[in-house]
């Protein structure tokens, strides 16, 4: 059913659309006792000569809208009957609609000047002193091997509703096929997904600002340790990014995070040396006015109503395997979802009992509902402030195309930016469904860019 004017945004993309709020000092910085409250110890795994370790860092501060951190979302409840489940869903949907009363798209527009950005950040910082957030990241570091002198750093960022561990099979395939000297790989959970969703529970509000993912990526760059050197569990801020200046950084952004890496490259042109989009969520600026308000976004509405609690992990696995959405996933990606995308419903009194999705469904719905903000990323890209390399992997059967997101016009824009593109058979969730093929393709892109170059220019 077509939306009427009252259900659409009815606004145009502002100019300039690329400014990000500055990163201010988080209340968690400088506190020697600051560490996230976690129900399980950090995870360490290995792959060939690589060791994967878990680290924490204070997330970008402040968040771009106070509703991103307050009021806190309620913890899900295990239903006792079908009727109870229906009632819980109705209550959740009611809260969802109430959250968007008084919504204004302009409240999420970027600042019009650096002065305005500074003033806005200072005001928000005062409002959010009690709700600083954490990011949880995974570091891939070579063990027992010398770090390549000019090896690059990869930063992988996942799609909405996913988490960093579902990227592992794809990154392993990339390593296996690549001839490019890679110093380290970093993969991060968004502030509300995976392990981040656990440590930030009680501090996550009902809304989402897409620019904050770009700020979290920039914030991570400023916390990167020297490749190959030991790093503490809680990473430390470093003014110049914390890495040797001759090491380029390549951002790999899937879906929602594809929008984030473009926004980052436009706001801070020196941050990234290259970007690889994986079926990015990018709406052309001219369609903004006709996009639905968050509460009328069909994807968001479906997410609010989804099942998010299970009696145990075994039941969750059976449920996932029975759903078309998950049935196409690579077995390892699905196993990662069950192991890391689910957490105990009550980690203190019943750690082995019922489980819930680590990402609160209201947060996942908020990201979908705010997908109109991808027009700001696209518009910032069209200004061409960025200086990095570009490659886009677009999926031939992606449902994004029918929903008005990146299409053939994006291929032309990438070409205009001096980049390349590749249309790959398959669906939008290619990271989870075809990790081997995707990883092999990403390796060819990196090899074309870097494998035969003896040195790199300083970026920061």
C-alpha positions in Angstrom: 0.0 0.0 0.0 1.5 3.4 -1.0 2.4 5.7 1.8 0.5 9.0 2.2 2.3 12.3 2.7 2.0 12.2 6.5 3.9 8.9 6.5 6.9 10.1 4.5 9.8 12.4 5.4 9.0 15.2 3.1 12.5 16.8 3.4 15.5 17.3 1.1 19.1 16.5 1.7 20.9 19.4 3.4 24.1 20.9 2.1 26.8 20.2 3.1 25.9 16.6 4.2 29.3 15.3 5.1 30.2 16.9 8.5 30.5 14.5 11.5 30.4 15.5 15.1 33.9 15.7 16.6 35.1 12.9 18.9 35.2 14.2 22.4 36.8 12.6 25.4 34.5 9.8 26.7 34.0 9.6 30.4 35.6 6.1 30.1 38.9 7.6 28.9 41.4 8.3 31.6 39.6 6.1 34.1 42.1 3.5 35.2 39.3 1.4 36.6 37.1 1.6 33.5 36.4 -1.7 32.0 33.2 -3.2 30.6 31.1 -5.6 32.7 31.1 -8.9 30.7 29.4 -12.2 31.5 32.2 -14.2 29.8 36.0 -13.7 29.3 37.3 -12.2 26.0 37.6 -14.8 23.3 40.9 -15.8 21.6 41.0 -18.1 18.6 43.5 -18.9 15.8 43.6 -19.3 12.1 46.8 -20.5 10.4 49.5 -18.0 11.6 46.9 -15.6 12.9 45.6 -15.1 16.4 42.2 -13.5 16.9 41.8 -11.6 20.2 38.9 -9.5 21.7 39.4 -5.9 22.8 37.3 -3.1 24.1 37.4 0.7 23.5 35.2 3.6 24.5 32.8 4.2 21.6 32.6 7.5 19.8 31.4 10.1 22.2 28.9 11.7 22.4 26.3 9.8 20.3 24.7 12.1 17.7 21.3 12.0 19.3 20.3 11.6 22.9 17.6 9.0 22.0 20.5 6.7 20.9 21.2 6.2 24.6 18.0 7.0 26.5 15.5 5.9 27.6 17.0 2.4 28.0 15.4 -0.5 26.3 13.7 -3.2 28.3 15.2 -6.7 28.4 13.3 -9.3 26.4 11.1 -11.8 28.2 10.7 -15.6 27.6 7.0 -16.1 26.7 5.2 -18.9 28.6 2.5 -19.5 26.0 1.5 -18.4 22.4 -0.9 -16.0 23.9 1.8 -14.5 26.1 4.1 -14.2 23.1 1.4 -12.4 21.1 0.8 -10.0 24.0 4.6 -9.3 24.4 4.9 -8.5 20.7 1.9 -6.2 20.8 3.5 -4.4 23.7 6.8 -4.1 22.0 5.2 -2.7 18.9 3.3 -0.2 21.0 6.6 1.0 22.6 8.1 1.1 19.1 5.4 3.5 17.8 5.6 5.6 21.0 9.3 6.1 20.5 8.8 7.8 17.2 6.2 10.4 18.4 7.5 13.8 17.6 10.2 12.4 15.2 11.9 15.0 13.0 14.4 14.0 10.3 16.1 17.4 10.7 17.2 16.4 14.2 19.5 13.9 12.6 20.8 16.2 9.9 24.6 17.0 10.1 25.8 20.3 11.4 26.0 23.1 8.8 29.4 24.3 10.0 32.3 23.0 12.2 31.3 25.6 14.8 27.8 24.2 15.0 29.2 20.6 15.1 31.5 21.6 18.1 28.6 23.2 19.9 26.2 20.3 19.3 28.8 17.8 20.5 29.5 19.8 23.7 25.7 19.9 24.5 25.2 16.2 23.8 28.3 15.3 25.9 26.8 17.0 28.9 23.5 15.1 28.4 25.3 11.8 28.0 27.9 11.8 30.8 26.2 8.8 32.5 25.7 6.7 29.4 29.1 6.3 27.6 29.2 3.2 25.4 31.8 0.6 24.5 32.8 -0.9 21.2 34.0 -4.5 21.2 36.5 -5.4 18.4 38.4 -8.4 17.1 42.1 -8.1 16.2 43.7 -10.5 13.8 47.4 -10.4 14.5 50.2 -12.6 13.1 51.8 -14.9 15.7 55.4 -16.0 15.4 55.8 -14.1 12.1 57.3 -10.8 11.3 54.7 -8.2 10.4 55.2 -7.1 6.8 57.0 -3.7 6.7 54.5 -2.1 4.5 51.6 -4.4 5.3 48.2 -2.8 5.2 45.5 -2.8 7.9 42.0 -4.0 7.1 38.9 -2.9 9.0 35.8 -5.0 8.4 32.4 -3.7 9.4 29.2 -5.8 9.3 25.6 -5.4 8.3 22.7 -4.4 10.6 21.7 -7.4 12.8 24.9 -9.3 12.2 28.1 -9.3 14.3 31.9 -9.5 13.8 32.2 -13.3 14.1 30.0 -13.9 11.1 32.7 -12.1 9.0 35.3 -14.7 10.0 34.8 -17.3 7.2 35.0 -14.5 4.6 38.2 -13.0 6.1 39.8 -16.4 6.3 39.1 -16.9 2.6 40.6 -13.5 1.9 43.8 -14.4 3.7 44.0 -17.7 2.0 43.8 -16.2 -1.5 45.6 -12.9 -1.1 49.2 -12.1 -2.1 48.9 -8.7 -0.5 51.1 -8.0 2.6 48.5 -7.6 5.4 49.8 -6.4 8.8 46.6 -6.8 10.7 42.8 -7.1 10.4 40.3 -5.5 12.7 36.6 -6.4 12.8 34.1 -4.6 15.1 30.7 -5.1 16.5 28.4 -2.1 16.2 27.6 -0.6 19.6 24.4 -2.6 19.8 25.3 -5.9 18.2 27.2 -9.0 19.3 29.4 -8.6 22.4 28.9 -4.8 22.2 25.2 -5.2 22.7 25.9 -7.2 25.8 28.3 -4.8 27.5 26.1 -1.8 26.6 22.9 -3.3 27.8 20.9 -0.7 29.9 22.5 2.2 28.0 21.0 1.8 24.6 18.1 3.9 23.6 15.4 3.4 21.0 16.9 5.3 18.1 19.9 5.1 15.8 22.0 7.7 14.0 23.8 6.2 11.0 26.6 8.8 11.2 27.7 7.3 14.5 28.9 4.1 12.8 31.3 6.3 10.7 32.4 8.0 13.9 33.0 4.6 15.6 35.2 3.6 12.7 37.2 6.8 12.9 37.4 6.3 16.7 38.8 2.8 16.2 41.5 4.1 13.9 42.6 6.4 16.7 42.9 3.4 19.0 44.9 1.1 16.8 48.1 -0.2 18.4 51.3 -0.7 16.5 50.9 -3.8 14.3 52.4 -6.9 15.9 52.8 -5.4 19.3 50.9 -6.5 22.4 47.7 -4.5 23.1 45.8 -4.2 26.4 42.2 -5.6 26.7 41.0 -1.9 26.7 42.7 0.0 23.8 44.1 3.4 24.4 43.4 6.6 22.4 46.3 7.8 20.2 46.1 11.2 18.5 47.6 10.1 15.2 45.8 6.8 14.9 48.3 4.7 16.7 49.8 3.0 13.6 52.9 3.6 11.5 52.1 6.3 9.0 53.2 4.3 6.0 50.5 1.6 6.6 47.3 2.3 4.6 43.9 1.4 6.0 41.2 -0.3 3.9 37.7 -0.2 5.1 35.4 -3.1 4.1 31.8 -2.2 4.7 28.8 -4.6 4.2 25.3 -3.2 3.8 24.7 -0.6 6.5 28.4 -0.3 7.1 29.0 0.4 3.4 27.2 3.7 4.0 29.4 4.3 7.1 32.7 3.9 5.3 31.6 6.3 2.5 30.5 8.9 5.1 33.9 8.5 6.9 35.9 8.9 3.7 33.9 12.1 2.8 34.2 13.7 6.3 37.8 12.7 6.9 39.4 12.2 3.4 42.8 11.0 4.9 41.3 8.3 7.1 41.1 5.5 4.5 43.4 4.5 1.6 40.7 2.3 0.1 37.1 1.3 0.5 35.4 -2.0 -0.6 31.6 -1.8 -0.5 29.8 -5.0 -0.1 26.2 -4.5 -1.4 26.0 -1.1 0.4 22.8 0.4 1.7 22.9 3.8 -0.1 19.8 5.7 -1.2 20.2 8.4 -3.8 19.6 11.8 -2.3 16.7 12.7 -4.6 14.5 10.0 -3.1 14.8 11.2 0.5 11.5 13.2 0.6 9.5 10.1 -0.3 11.1 7.7 2.1 8.9 6.5 5.0 9.3 7.8 8.5 10.9 5.2 10.8 7.6 3.9 12.3 6.2 3.2 8.8 9.3 1.5 7.4 8.3 -2.1 6.5 11.6 -3.7 7.3 11.6 -2.0 10.7 8.1 -3.1 11.5 8.9 -6.7 10.6 12.0 -6.7 12.8 10.0 -5.4 15.8 7.7 -8.4 15.5 10.4 -11.0 15.0 11.2 -13.8 17.5 14.1 -12.9 19.7 14.0 -15.3 22.7 14.6 -19.1 22.7 14.6 -21.8 25.4 18.2 -22.7 24.6 20.8 -22.5 21.8 19.7 -25.9 20.4 16.2 -24.6 19.9 17.5 -21.4 18.4 19.6 -23.4 15.9 16.6 -25.5 14.9 14.5 -22.4 14.4 17.2 -20.7 12.3 17.6 -23.7 10.1 13.8 -23.8 9.5 13.7 -20.1 8.3 14.4 -19.1 4.7 16.4 -16.1 5.9 19.0 -18.3 7.6 18.7 -21.5 5.6 21.1 -20.2 2.8 23.8 -19.3 5.3 27.2 -21.0 5.2 27.3 -23.5 8.1 30.1 -21.7 9.9 28.4 -18.3 9.7 25.2 -19.8 11.1 27.2 -21.5 13.9 28.8 -18.1 14.7 25.4 -16.6 14.9 24.3 -19.2 17.5 27.5 -19.0 19.5 28.0 -15.2 19.4 24.8 -13.7 18.3 22.8 -15.1 21.2 23.4 -14.4 24.9 21.9 -15.8 28.1 18.5 -14.1 28.8 19.6 -14.0 32.5 23.4 -14.3 32.5 23.6 -14.2 36.3 21.0 -16.7 37.6 20.5 -18.8 34.5 23.6 -18.7 32.2 22.8 -22.1 30.6 19.1 -21.5 30.2 17.1 -19.4 27.8 18.9 -17.2 25.3 18.1 -14.0 23.4 19.5 -12.1 20.4 22.5 -10.1 21.5 21.2 -7.2 19.4 17.9 -5.9 20.8 15.2 -6.1 18.1 14.2 -2.5 18.8 17.7 -1.4 18.0 17.9 -3.5 14.8 14.5 -2.0 13.8 15.7 1.5 14.6 18.6 1.1 12.1 16.3 -0.1 9.4 13.8 2.6 10.2 16.5 5.2 9.9 17.9 3.9 6.6 16.8 7.2 5.0 20.1 8.6 6.5 22.1 6.7 3.9 21.1 9.5 1.5 23.4 11.7 3.5 26.3 9.3 2.9 25.5 9.1 -0.8 25.2 12.9 -1.1 28.6 13.3 0.7 30.1 10.9 -1.8 28.8 12.9 -4.8 30.7 16.0 -3.5 33.9 14.0 -4.1 35.9 15.1 -1.1 37.2 11.6 -0.7 40.7 10.7 -2.0 40.7 6.9 -1.6 40.4 3.9 -3.9 36.9 2.4 -4.4 35.5 -1.0 -5.3 31.9 -2.1 -5.0 30.6 -5.6 -4.9 26.9 -5.5 -5.8 24.7 -8.6 -5.6 22.7 -9.6 -8.6 19.7 -10.9 -6.6 19.9 -8.3 -3.8 16.5 -7.2 -2.4 18.1 -3.7 -1.9 17.6 -2.9 -5.6 13.9 -3.4 -5.4 13.8 -1.3 -2.3 15.4 1.7 -4.0 18.9 1.4 -2.7 22.2 1.3 -4.6 21.5 0.3 -8.2 23.1 0.7 -11.6 23.5 4.4 -11.1 25.9 3.6 -8.2 28.0 1.7 -10.6 28.3 4.8 -12.8 29.1 6.9 -9.7 31.9 4.5 -8.6 33.4 4.7 -12.1 33.2 8.5 -11.9 35.1 8.4 -8.6 37.9 6.4 -10.3 36.7 3.1 -8.8 35.6 -0.3 -10.1 32.6 -2.5 -9.4 31.6 -6.2 -9.7 28.2 -7.7 -9.9 28.2 -11.1 -8.1 25.4 -13.6 -8.3 23.6 -14.1 -5.0 21.7 -12.3 -2.3 22.4 -9.3 -0.1 23.8 -11.3 2.8 26.8 -12.6 0.8 29.1 -12.4 3.8 27.0 -15.0 5.5 26.0 -17.0 2.5 29.0 -17.1 0.2 32.0 -16.2 2.4 34.5 -18.3 0.3 33.6 -16.7 -3.0 33.4 -13.3 -1.6 36.7 -13.6 0.3 38.5 -14.8 -2.9 37.1 -11.8 -4.8 38.2 -9.3 -2.1 41.7 -10.8 -2.3 41.8 -10.1 -6.0 40.8 -6.5 -5.4 43.5 -6.0 -2.7 46.1 -7.7 -4.9 45.3 -5.4 -7.8 45.7 -2.4 -5.5 48.7 -3.4 -3.3 50.4 -6.7 -4.1 53.1 -5.3 -6.3 53.6 -1.9 -4.7 56.9 -1.5 -2.7 55.7 1.3 -0.5 52.6 3.3 0.5 52.0 7.0 1.1 51.3 8.2 4.6 47.6 8.7 5.3 47.4 10.3 8.8 
